[in-house]
Structure formats: C-alpha cells, structure tokens
C-alpha cells in the first residue's frame, strides 16, 4: 500500500495546503464550560461499544482499522441513532470526566459516520466539505447539533476539549480516520478508567513508528501532531521531547535523551480502513 503522507498530500495541489495547522489554535467556547459538579449522570455508550466490537480490527502492525464497507446499512443507521442520542444529551448536567468522555466519543463516532456517509474514500481529506476555497477535509463544517448548538469537529477539539481540559492527552483520545492518527479506542471512553486509558493510548502511540521513528543515524522523526500542536506538548523541541519521554520505552527513550532536537515530522492521511485501501497515486 502506498501511504498518503503529509509530503504526498502537499504535492497533491493547493487545496491541501490549508493543513490542520490552520485550525490548531485553541479558542475557548465559554458556553461549554458549565459542569454538573457532583453529578451522577451517565451517558450510555453501549451502541458505540457494539459498533466497535463488530467493525474495529487491530492489525499486526499495531494500527486499528475499521471495516467501513461492512458497516454500511444497518450498522451505519445504528451509529447515526447513537450520535443523535448524544446530540440530545444535557451535557451541562454531567461532571467533568463524563463530559470529557462524551465529547471524545461524539467526535470519534461522528467522524466514523462522516466516512460512512461518503464511502468509499481513500482519505478523509477527500471529504472537502469545509468552508473556504482551500478547505482541507471536513473538520470546519457544521455536522452536528448538541442541545441545539451547531458544532463542527473542529469546535469539539479546538474550542471545547483542548482549551477546557488543557491536557495534551486529548490528542490520543481523538481519531481522524487516518493511519497517522493515534488508534481509535476499541471501546468507548468512560470516566471509571479514563486516566489509565489515556496513558495507555499515549504509550501506544509514542512507542509506535507513527508517533516516534528513530532513524539509523539517530535522527528523530515524529508525528506531525507534535508540530501542529506543539504548544500543547510544552512548546519547542525540548517540551515535545520531555512529553515523549513520559511514555517512551527503551530504546526509544535512550534515543530521545541522546537528542536535543527533533529532526522532522510526518503524517499518513490514508484511510484507516479494513481491508486496506490504497492511497491516491
């Protein structure tokens, strides 16, 4: 399979020059800061669990892939019903951990549903429904309404999760249907296991070649996520390396300690589909 890396995408034309870096500024949407402190309210994510159990595949290469073609039809309809249920949820009445799980599960489920609505695609970047002549992918377009408020995927990531929680592990919780992204979790995010699950997701990505690659000459190439959102990871190479060292296992940790800079970054926009789909030539 030929990977649609960041460099290949940039070579594909002006329309993809507006990479996600153009939307990485975290700008708080105050309306979503309300929390039901002490609330015992819970959201039922069983439908998301069932969908993932049927269609998510863990590959031998460490990448989780979805059987989008097989999910068309009844399972797509069930997923759409789950998203509608989340849209009707009184999120303001939930406590902080429940809200984090709510937004993360909604983001991931709506992304999968978006792919299904446009299937077949070889990359989510083909779904250019965002505003503007040089839109890159679907992230900026209104694709849901939560309690009557119109939201985009960008709104959830950059105006709610990142500025409210200020936790770099947000980036391991969200999946953009691409090989280069941290894996889509095999079950829904839930408050009871949120902290260890976020740490596990971080370790899995940092210790995979998509997160950190150590070249034969010792040079370090990281996921472009650490460049697009470097302020979230401590800003600058030193901050990013310090973050990576929290989760890196030997010998990655040794290689990171031996460097005081990051030598490059890359990202694979190929669709995370099972069976694999060739990226555009």
Secondary structure, 3 states (H helix, E strand, C coil): CCCCEHHHHHCCCHHHCCCHHHHCCCCCCHHHHCCCCCCCCCCCCHHHHHHHHHHEEECCCCCEEECHHHHCCHHHHHHHHHHHHHHCCCHHHCCHHHHHHHHHHHHHHHHHHHHHHHCCCCEHHHCCCCCCCCCCCCCCCEEEEECCEEEEHHHHHHHHHHHHHCCCCHHHHCCCCECCCCCCCCCCCCHHHHHHHHHHHHHHHHCCCCCEEECCCCCEEEECHHHHCHHHHCCHHHHHHHHHHCCCCCCHHHHHHCCCCCCEEECECEECECCCCCCCC
